[in-house]
Amino acid sequence: MERPSTTKLVAVAKAGDSEALGELLEQYRGFLLMRAHRYMDERLRRRVDPADVVQLTFLEAQRDLASFRGSSPAEFGAWLKNILRHNLATAVARHVTTQKRSLNRETHPSPRGGDDSAGNWIAALPDQLSTPSGQAMRAEAAMELIESLHQLPEAQAEAIRLRYMEGRTLAEIVERMGRSETAVAGLLKRGLQKLRGILVDPE
């Protein structure tokens, strides 16, 4: 069964279809997790799970959908980014500015040696390795990729994530990002060139 386009999901969700809204929001989960992970430093992530911030963003989007005036996937993504930005600012104020104990005093590492929310996102990706050792290698490689994506310009990182981590077609990426096919192809080409330079050891 062919999945509906993101533009159609936006229209149907605005018309009051809660199932379409849920499917639409899920399409932006990875994008918002990547942004939250990028803008929350390691100390803050020990207190606030980026996945929780994204989930709160989804709840507020469901509540305030009537205030969304756009109609395109790019406009919907920008609207979600604004909600996420507000929630990140609130997290910083609540857990950094007003906390009695400074985050600098917290030195205990994550029990899994990494960010759980990012791990959950990775676990949701198509898995071709079923053994525990294979899954561990896959998760480690995916985490390295996510960290490397943070070093790219945001548009390049988003295009690469949609194409190679979600398996979106070029047409779907064009629709989602609100850019021309030529522009998206350029983002992918330049992003991959930079990413290769980050990931591949010259030695």
matplotlib code that plots the C-alpha trace (Angstrom):
import matplotlib.pyplot as plt

x = [0.0, 1.4, 1.9, 0.2, 2.4, 3.4, 1.4, -1.7, -1.1, -0.8, -4.1, -6.0, -4.5, -5.7, -9.1, -9.3, -8.0, -6.1, -4.6, -3.2, -1.7, -0.1, 1.5, 2.6, 4.2, 6.1, 7.6, 9.3, 10.4, 13.9, 14.3, 13.3, 15.4, 18.5, 17.8, 17.2, 20.4, 22.3, 21.2, 21.2, 24.7, 25.8, 25.3, 21.7, 21.0, 21.9, 18.9, 16.5, 15.9, 15.7, 13.0, 10.9, 11.3, 10.2, 7.2, 6.2, 6.5, 4.2, 1.6, 1.6, 1.4, -1.7, -3.2, -2.4, -2.9, -5.6, -3.0, -1.0, -1.7, 0.5, -0.2, 3.1, 5.4, 8.2, 5.8, 4.7, 8.3, 9.2, 6.1, 7.3, 10.8, 9.4, 7.6, 10.7, 12.8, 10.5, 10.6, 14.4, 14.6, 12.2, 14.4, 17.5, 15.8, 14.3, 17.3, 20.2, 19.2, 16.9, 18.4, 19.9, 22.6, 24.8, 25.1, 28.8, 28.7, 27.2, 29.9, 28.2, 28.2, 25.3, 24.9, 24.9, 27.7, 25.5, 22.2, 19.2, 16.9, 19.3, 19.7, 15.9, 15.8, 18.6, 16.8, 13.8, 15.8, 15.7, 17.9, 19.9, 22.0, 20.2, 22.9, 23.7, 27.2, 25.9, 23.3, 26.0, 28.2, 25.3, 24.3, 27.9, 28.2, 24.9, 25.8, 29.1, 27.0, 24.6, 27.5, 29.1, 25.8, 25.9, 29.0, 27.2, 25.0, 21.5, 20.0, 22.7, 22.3, 18.5, 18.7, 21.2, 19.1, 15.9, 17.7, 20.0, 18.5, 14.8, 15.1, 13.1, 13.0, 14.3, 10.7, 9.7, 12.7, 11.9, 8.3, 9.4, 12.1, 10.2, 13.2, 13.8, 15.1, 18.3, 18.8, 18.2, 20.6, 23.2, 22.6, 23.1, 26.2, 27.9, 26.8, 28.1, 31.5, 31.8, 30.6, 33.1, 35.9, 34.7, 34.1, 37.0, 40.4, 43.1, 45.5]
y = [0.0, 3.4, 5.7, 9.1, 12.1, 14.4, 17.2, 15.1, 14.1, 17.8, 18.6, 15.6, 16.2, 19.8, 18.6, 16.7, 13.2, 12.2, 9.1, 11.2, 13.6, 10.8, 9.4, 12.9, 13.6, 10.3, 11.4, 14.3, 12.3, 11.7, 15.2, 16.7, 14.2, 15.2, 18.9, 18.3, 16.2, 18.9, 21.8, 20.0, 19.5, 16.3, 17.6, 18.7, 15.3, 13.6, 15.3, 15.7, 13.0, 14.6, 12.0, 13.5, 17.0, 15.7, 13.9, 17.1, 18.9, 16.3, 16.7, 20.5, 20.2, 18.0, 20.5, 23.6, 22.2, 24.8, 27.5, 26.1, 28.3, 26.7, 23.9, 22.5, 20.0, 22.6, 25.0, 22.2, 21.3, 25.0, 25.1, 22.0, 23.5, 26.6, 24.5, 22.4, 25.5, 26.8, 23.5, 23.4, 26.9, 25.9, 22.8, 24.9, 27.4, 24.7, 22.4, 24.8, 28.3, 27.5, 24.2, 24.4, 22.0, 22.9, 20.5, 20.9, 18.9, 15.9, 13.6, 10.2, 8.8, 7.4, 3.7, 2.8, 5.1, 7.2, 9.0, 6.7, 8.7, 8.5, 4.8, 4.3, 6.2, 4.0, 0.9, 1.9, 1.9, -1.1, -3.8, -6.2, -7.5, -9.8, -11.0, -9.0, -8.2, -7.2, -4.9, -3.3, -2.7, -1.2, 1.1, 2.3, 3.1, 4.9, 7.0, 7.9, 8.9, 11.1, 12.9, 13.5, 14.9, 17.5, 18.9, 19.6, 22.5, 21.8, 21.5, 19.1, 16.9, 16.8, 15.8, 13.0, 11.8, 11.6, 9.9, 7.4, 6.9, 7.0, 5.8, 8.6, 9.2, 12.4, 13.5, 12.9, 14.9, 17.8, 17.8, 17.6, 20.3, 22.7, 22.9, 22.2, 18.9, 20.5, 22.1, 18.9, 17.0, 19.7, 19.3, 15.6, 15.9, 18.5, 16.9, 13.5, 15.0, 16.7, 13.6, 11.4, 13.8, 13.5, 9.8, 8.5, 8.5, 9.9, 7.3]
z = [0.0, -1.0, 1.9, 1.6, 0.8, 3.7, 2.1, 2.1, 5.7, 6.7, 5.0, 6.5, 10.0, 9.9, 9.0, 12.3, 11.5, 14.6, 13.0, 10.2, 12.7, 14.6, 11.4, 10.4, 13.7, 13.6, 10.3, 12.1, 15.2, 14.0, 12.8, 16.2, 18.1, 16.0, 16.7, 20.5, 20.7, 18.9, 21.1, 24.5, 25.9, 27.6, 31.1, 30.4, 28.7, 32.0, 33.5, 30.6, 28.0, 24.5, 23.7, 26.5, 25.0, 21.6, 23.1, 24.9, 21.6, 20.0, 22.8, 22.4, 18.6, 19.0, 21.4, 19.4, 15.8, 15.2, 15.5, 12.6, 9.6, 7.0, 4.5, 3.4, 5.1, 5.3, 7.1, 9.4, 10.2, 10.9, 13.3, 15.1, 15.4, 17.1, 19.6, 20.2, 20.6, 23.3, 25.2, 25.0, 26.4, 29.2, 30.0, 30.2, 32.5, 34.7, 35.0, 34.7, 35.8, 38.7, 40.0, 43.4, 42.4, 39.4, 36.6, 37.0, 40.2, 38.4, 37.2, 37.0, 33.4, 31.6, 32.5, 28.9, 27.9, 25.6, 25.0, 25.5, 23.3, 20.4, 21.1, 21.0, 17.6, 16.2, 17.5, 15.4, 12.2, 9.9, 11.5, 9.4, 12.2, 14.7, 17.0, 20.1, 19.0, 15.6, 17.1, 19.3, 16.4, 14.4, 17.3, 17.8, 14.1, 14.0, 17.0, 15.3, 12.3, 14.3, 16.0, 12.7, 11.2, 14.0, 12.4, 9.1, 8.2, 9.4, 5.9, 4.7, 7.8, 7.4, 3.7, 4.5, 7.5, 5.3, 2.4, 4.2, 7.6, 6.7, 3.1, 1.7, -2.1, -3.6, -4.3, -0.7, 0.5, -1.9, -0.5, 3.1, 2.9, 0.6, -1.7, -5.4, -6.6, -7.7, -4.3, -2.4, -4.7, -4.0, -0.2, -0.5, -2.6, -0.4, 2.8, 1.8, 0.8, 4.2, 6.0, 4.2, 5.3, 8.9, 9.1, 6.9, 8.7, 6.3, 7.7]

ax = plt.figure().add_subplot(projection="3d")
ax.plot(x, y, z, "-o")
ax.set_aspect("equal")
plt.show()
